[in-house]
Amino acid sequence: MKIQILGTGCPKCRKLAENAEAAAKALQLDCQIEKVTDINQITAFGVMMTPALAVDGVVRLIGKASSVDELKAVLAGGAGK
């Protein structure tokens, strides 16, 4: 599983990255976490508001630093939901 944090490095983006790492660890996921900070790459996902989270290339969350519990629910569902 590839988890991408889309954001320019603002406090909300950093919090989302931190929470995503904690959620993945809690779920014991075999995953790669990547931070995407290039605005051109972010907009290529169709994202106009950060932070955002993509799982296996599918944008799942936009515009907020979700809690660990919210992220666990998203990550447990995989990219197909």
DSSP file (Angstrom, degrees, kcal/mol; ACC not computed):
  #  RESIDUE AA STRUCTURE BP1 BP2  ACC     N-H-->O    O-->H-N    N-H-->O    O-->H-N    TCO  KAPPA ALPHA  PHI   PSI    X-CA   Y-CA   Z-CA
    1    1 A M              0   0    0      0, 0.0    31,-2.4     0, 0.0     2,-0.5   0.000 360.0 360.0 360.0 137.2    0.0    0.0    0.0
    2    2 A K  E     -a   32   0A   0     29,-0.2    54,-3.4    31,-0.0     2,-0.5  -0.958 360.0-167.3-114.6 120.6    1.3    3.5   -0.9
    3    3 A I  E     -aB  33  55A   0     29,-3.3    31,-3.0    -2,-0.5     2,-0.5  -0.924   5.6-166.9-107.8 125.7    0.1    6.3    1.3
    4    4 A Q  E     -aB  34  54A   0     50,-3.1    50,-2.6    -2,-0.5     2,-0.7  -0.956  11.6-154.7-118.1 129.4    0.7    9.8    0.0
    5    5 A I  E     -aB  35  53A   0     29,-2.9    31,-3.3    -2,-0.5     2,-0.7  -0.903  14.9-157.0 -98.3 116.9    0.4   13.0    2.0
    6    6 A L  E     +aB  36  52A   0     46,-2.9    46,-1.8    -2,-0.7     2,-0.3  -0.857  41.7 102.7-101.3 113.5   -0.3   15.9   -0.3
    7    7 A G  S    S-     0   0    0     29,-2.5    -2,-0.1    -2,-0.7    35,-0.0  -0.938  70.9-113.1 178.4 160.3    0.6   19.2    1.1
    8    8 A T  S    S-     0   0    0     -2,-0.3    29,-0.1    31,-0.0    31,-0.1   0.472  71.8 -87.1 -87.5  -2.4    3.2   22.0    1.1
    9    9 A G  S    S+     0   0    0      1,-0.2    28,-0.0    -3,-0.0    -1,-0.0   0.586  74.4 151.0 109.0  12.7    4.4   21.5    4.6
   10   10 A C     >  -     0   0    0      1,-0.1     4,-2.4     4,-0.0     5,-0.2  -0.204  64.3 -95.9 -68.8 167.8    1.9   23.6    6.6
   11   11 A P  H  > S+     0   0    0      0, 0.0     4,-2.1     0, 0.0     5,-0.1   0.870 126.8  50.7 -55.7 -38.7    1.1   22.6   10.2
   12   12 A K  H  > S+     0   0    0      2,-0.2     4,-2.4     1,-0.2     5,-0.2   0.883 109.6  51.2 -66.3 -37.3   -2.0   20.7    9.1
   13   13 A C  H  > S+     0   0    0     -3,-0.2     4,-2.2     2,-0.2    -1,-0.2   0.919 110.9  47.5 -65.0 -43.6    0.0   18.8    6.5
   14   14 A R  H  X S+     0   0    0     -4,-2.4     4,-2.3     2,-0.2    -2,-0.2   0.887 111.7  50.8 -64.7 -38.6    2.6   17.8    9.1
   15   15 A K  H  X S+     0   0    0     -4,-2.1     4,-2.8    -5,-0.2     5,-0.2   0.902 109.1  50.7 -66.6 -41.2   -0.2   16.7   11.5
   16   16 A L  H  X S+     0   0    0     -4,-2.4     4,-2.6     2,-0.2    -2,-0.2   0.916 111.1  48.8 -61.9 -42.7   -1.9   14.6    8.8
   17   17 A A  H  X S+     0   0    0     -4,-2.2     4,-2.3     2,-0.2    -2,-0.2   0.927 112.5  48.0 -62.2 -44.8    1.5   12.9    8.0
   18   18 A E  H  X S+     0   0    0     -4,-2.3     4,-2.0     1,-0.2    -2,-0.2   0.922 114.5  45.6 -61.7 -45.7    2.1   12.3   11.7
   19   19 A N  H  X S+     0   0    0     -4,-2.8     4,-2.6     2,-0.2    -2,-0.2   0.868 110.8  53.1 -67.7 -37.3   -1.5   10.8   12.2
   20   20 A A  H  X S+     0   0    0     -4,-2.6     4,-2.6    -5,-0.2     5,-0.2   0.909 109.3  49.3 -64.8 -41.4   -1.2    8.7    9.0
   21   21 A E  H  X S+     0   0    0     -4,-2.3     4,-2.2     2,-0.2    -2,-0.2   0.915 112.4  48.1 -62.8 -42.4    2.0    7.2   10.2
   22   22 A A  H  X S+     0   0    0     -4,-2.0     4,-2.4     2,-0.2    -2,-0.2   0.899 112.7  48.4 -65.2 -40.9    0.4    6.4   13.6
   23   23 A A  H  X S+     0   0    0     -4,-2.6     4,-2.0     2,-0.2    -2,-0.2   0.918 111.8  48.6 -66.0 -43.9   -2.7    4.9   12.0
   24   24 A A  H  <>S+     0   0    0     -4,-2.6     5,-2.4     1,-0.2     4,-0.5   0.904 113.1  48.1 -62.7 -41.0   -0.6    2.7    9.6
   25   25 A K  H ><5S+     0   0    0     -4,-2.2     3,-0.9    -5,-0.2    -2,-0.2   0.913 110.1  51.6 -65.7 -42.5    1.6    1.6   12.6
   26   26 A A  H 3<5S+     0   0    0     -4,-2.4    -1,-0.2     1,-0.3    -2,-0.2   0.852 113.8  44.2 -63.0 -34.8   -1.5    0.8   14.7
   27   27 A L  T 3<5S-     0   0    0     -4,-2.0    -1,-0.3    -5,-0.1    -2,-0.2   0.489 107.7-129.2 -86.2  -4.0   -3.0   -1.3   11.9
   28   28 A Q  T < 5 +     0   0    0     -3,-0.9     2,-0.2    -4,-0.5    -3,-0.2   0.904  43.6 178.4  54.6  45.7    0.4   -2.9   11.2
   29   29 A L      < -     0   0    0     -5,-2.4     2,-1.1    -6,-0.1    -1,-0.2  -0.528  35.9-132.2 -80.0 142.9    0.1   -2.1    7.5
   30   30 A D        +     0   0    0     -2,-0.2     2,-0.3     2,-0.0    -1,-0.1  -0.813  59.8 137.9 -88.7  96.9    2.8   -3.0    5.1
   31   31 A C        -     0   0    0     -2,-1.1     2,-0.5   -29,-0.0   -29,-0.2  -0.920  54.1-131.5-144.0 164.5    3.0    0.4    3.5
   32   32 A Q  E     -a    2   0A   0    -31,-2.4   -29,-3.3    -2,-0.3     2,-0.5  -0.978  21.9-153.4-116.3 129.9    5.1    3.2    2.1
   33   33 A I  E     -a    3   0A   0     -2,-0.5     2,-0.4   -31,-0.2   -29,-0.2  -0.923  15.1-177.5-108.7 126.4    4.4    6.8    3.2
   34   34 A E  E     -a    4   0A   0    -31,-3.0   -29,-2.9    -2,-0.5     2,-0.6  -0.967  19.6-144.0-124.9 136.4    5.4    9.5    0.8
   35   35 A K  E     -a    5   0A   0     -2,-0.4     2,-0.7   -31,-0.2   -29,-0.2  -0.895  13.0-161.0 -99.9 122.0    5.1   13.3    1.3
   36   36 A V  E     +a    6   0A   0    -31,-3.3   -29,-2.5    -2,-0.6    -2,-0.0  -0.906  23.5 158.9-105.6 111.3    4.2   15.1   -1.9
   37   37 A T        +     0   0    0     -2,-0.7     2,-0.5   -31,-0.2    -1,-0.1   0.550  37.7 106.5-110.1 -11.8    5.0   18.8   -1.6
   38   38 A D     >  -     0   0    0      1,-0.2     4,-2.3     2,-0.0     3,-0.4  -0.585  62.7-146.5 -74.5 121.7    5.3   19.9   -5.2
   39   39 A I  H  > S+     0   0    0     -2,-0.5     4,-2.5     1,-0.2     5,-0.2   0.821  97.2  55.6 -60.9 -32.9    2.2   21.9   -6.1
   40   40 A N  H  > S+     0   0    0      2,-0.2     4,-1.4     1,-0.2    -1,-0.2   0.893 109.5  46.0 -67.5 -39.1    2.2   20.6   -9.7
   41   41 A Q  H  > S+     0   0    0     -3,-0.4     4,-0.8     2,-0.2    -2,-0.2   0.889 112.2  52.2 -68.3 -38.8    2.1   17.0   -8.4
   42   42 A I  H ><>S+     0   0    0     -4,-2.3     5,-1.4     1,-0.2     3,-1.1   0.941 110.5  46.3 -63.2 -47.3   -0.6   17.9   -5.9
   43   43 A T  H ><5S+     0   0    0     -4,-2.5     3,-1.8     1,-0.3    -1,-0.2   0.789 101.1  67.5 -68.0 -25.7   -2.8   19.6   -8.5
   44   44 A A  H 3<5S+     0   0    0     -4,-1.4    -1,-0.3     1,-0.3    -2,-0.2   0.781  96.4  55.9 -62.9 -25.5   -2.3   16.6  -10.9
   45   45 A F  T <<5S-     0   0    0     -3,-1.1    -1,-0.3    -4,-0.8    -2,-0.2   0.560 123.2-110.3 -78.4  -8.5   -4.3   14.6   -8.3
   46   46 A G  T < 5S+     0   0    0     -3,-1.8     2,-0.5     1,-0.3    -3,-0.2   0.609  71.5 144.9  86.6  13.6   -7.1   17.1   -8.7
   47   47 A V      < +     0   0    0     -5,-1.4    -1,-0.3     1,-0.1    -2,-0.1  -0.751  21.9 167.5 -92.1 126.9   -6.5   18.5   -5.3
   48   48 A M        +     0   0    0     -2,-0.5     2,-0.4     1,-0.2    -1,-0.1   0.472  67.6  50.0-112.9  -8.1   -7.1   22.2   -4.8
   49   49 A M  S    S-     0   0    0      2,-0.0    14,-0.6    15,-0.0    -1,-0.2  -0.998  86.2-109.2-134.8 131.7   -7.0   22.3   -1.0
   50   50 A T  S    S+     0   0    0     -2,-0.4     2,-0.1    12,-0.2   -43,-0.1  -0.756  79.6  49.2-111.4 160.5   -4.4   20.7    1.3
   51   51 A P        +     0   0    0      0, 0.0    12,-2.7     0, 0.0    13,-0.6   0.556  69.7 161.9 -78.8 163.5   -3.7   18.7    3.2
   52   52 A A  E     -BC   6  62A   0    -46,-1.8   -46,-2.9    10,-0.2     2,-0.4  -0.955  26.9-143.3-141.2 160.6   -5.0   15.6    1.3
   53   53 A L  E     -BC   5  61A   0      8,-2.3     7,-3.3    -2,-0.3     8,-1.6  -0.993  11.3-169.5-130.6 130.9   -4.3   11.9    1.6
   54   54 A A  E     -BC   4  59A   0    -50,-2.6   -50,-3.1    -2,-0.4     2,-0.5  -0.950   6.7-158.7-118.6 140.7   -4.1    9.5   -1.3
   55   55 A V  E >  S-BC   3  58A   0      3,-2.7     3,-1.8    -2,-0.4   -52,-0.2  -0.979  80.5 -17.4-119.7 120.0   -4.1    5.7   -0.9
   56   56 A D  T 3  S-     0   0    0    -54,-3.4    -1,-0.2    -2,-0.5   -53,-0.1   0.870 131.5 -50.0  50.8  41.2   -2.6    3.8   -3.9
   57   57 A G  T 3  S+     0   0    0    -55,-0.4     2,-0.5     1,-0.2    -1,-0.3   0.416 115.3 114.4  84.3  -0.9   -3.1    6.8   -6.1
   58   58 A V  E <   -C   55   0A   0     -3,-1.8    -3,-2.7     0, 0.0     2,-0.3  -0.912  67.9-127.3-107.5 122.5   -6.7    7.4   -5.1
   59   59 A V  E     +C   54   0A   0     -2,-0.5    -5,-0.3    -5,-0.3     3,-0.1  -0.513  35.5 167.4 -69.3 125.6   -7.5   10.7   -3.2
   60   60 A R  E     +     0   0A   0     -7,-3.3     2,-0.4    -2,-0.3    -6,-0.2   0.699  60.2  26.9-112.0 -29.5   -9.4    9.7    0.0
   61   61 A L  E     -C   53   0A   0     -8,-1.6    -8,-2.3     5,-0.0     2,-0.4  -0.997  60.6-174.6-139.8 141.4   -9.3   12.8    2.1
   62   62 A I  E     +C   52   0A   0     -2,-0.4   -10,-0.2   -10,-0.2   -12,-0.2  -0.999  60.0   7.9-138.1 135.2   -9.1   16.5    1.3
   63   63 A G  S    S+     0   0    0    -12,-2.7     2,-0.3   -14,-0.6   -11,-0.2   0.480 101.9  71.4  87.6   5.2   -8.8   19.7    3.4
   64   64 A K  S    S-     0   0    0    -13,-0.6     2,-1.3   -15,-0.1    -1,-0.1  -0.999  74.3-119.9-152.2 156.0   -8.3   18.5    7.0
   65   65 A A        -     0   0    0     -2,-0.3   -52,-0.1    -3,-0.1   -13,-0.0  -0.734  45.6-150.8 -91.1  87.3   -5.8   16.8    9.3
   66   66 A S        -     0   0    0     -2,-1.3   -47,-0.1     1,-0.1   -46,-0.0  -0.144  15.6-104.2 -61.4 153.6   -7.9   13.8   10.1
   67   67 A S     >  -     0   0    0      1,-0.1     4,-2.4   -48,-0.0     5,-0.2  -0.233  31.0-105.6 -72.0 166.5   -7.5   12.1   13.5
   68   68 A V  H  > S+     0   0    0      1,-0.2     4,-2.4     2,-0.2     5,-0.2   0.909 122.2  51.4 -59.2 -43.1   -5.7    8.8   13.9
   69   69 A D  H  > S+     0   0    0      2,-0.2     4,-1.7     1,-0.2    -1,-0.2   0.902 109.6  48.8 -64.2 -41.2   -9.0    7.0   14.3
   70   70 A E  H  > S+     0   0    0      1,-0.2     4,-1.9     2,-0.2    -1,-0.2   0.913 113.1  48.3 -62.4 -41.9  -10.5    8.5   11.1
   71   71 A L  H  X S+     0   0    0     -4,-2.4     4,-3.2     1,-0.2     5,-0.3   0.865 105.9  56.8 -69.1 -35.8   -7.4    7.6    9.2
   72   72 A K  H  X S+     0   0    0     -4,-2.4     4,-2.4     1,-0.2    -1,-0.2   0.910 107.4  49.6 -60.6 -41.0   -7.4    4.0   10.6
   73   73 A A  H  X S+     0   0    0     -4,-1.7     4,-1.0     2,-0.2    -2,-0.2   0.910 114.0  45.3 -63.7 -42.3  -11.0    3.6    9.1
   74   74 A V  H  < S+     0   0    0     -4,-1.9     4,-0.5     1,-0.2     3,-0.4   0.940 116.1  44.9 -66.5 -47.3   -9.8    5.0    5.8
   75   75 A L  H >< S+     0   0    0     -4,-3.2     3,-0.9     1,-0.2    -2,-0.2   0.841 107.6  57.3 -69.3 -33.4   -6.7    2.9    5.6
   76   76 A A  H 3< S+     0   0    0     -4,-2.4    -1,-0.2    -5,-0.3    -2,-0.2   0.802 104.9  54.1 -66.1 -27.2   -8.4   -0.3    6.8
   77   77 A G  T 3< S-     0   0    0     -4,-1.0     3,-0.4    -3,-0.4    -1,-0.2   0.599 101.1-149.3 -81.3 -11.8  -10.8    0.1    3.8
   78   78 A G    X   -     0   0    0     -3,-0.9     3,-0.6    -4,-0.5    -1,-0.2  -0.204  41.5 -53.2  70.7-166.9   -7.9    0.3    1.3
   79   79 A A  T 3  S+     0   0    0      1,-0.2    -1,-0.2     2,-0.1   -24,-0.1   0.617 121.3  76.0 -84.3 -12.9   -8.0    2.3   -1.9
   80   80 A G  T 3         0   0    0     -3,-0.4    -1,-0.2     1,-0.2    -2,-0.1   0.542 360.0 360.0 -80.1  -5.4  -11.2    0.7   -3.3
   81   81 A K    <         0   0    0     -3,-0.6    -1,-0.2    -7,-0.2    -2,-0.1   0.438 360.0 360.0-101.9 360.0  -13.6    2.6   -1.0
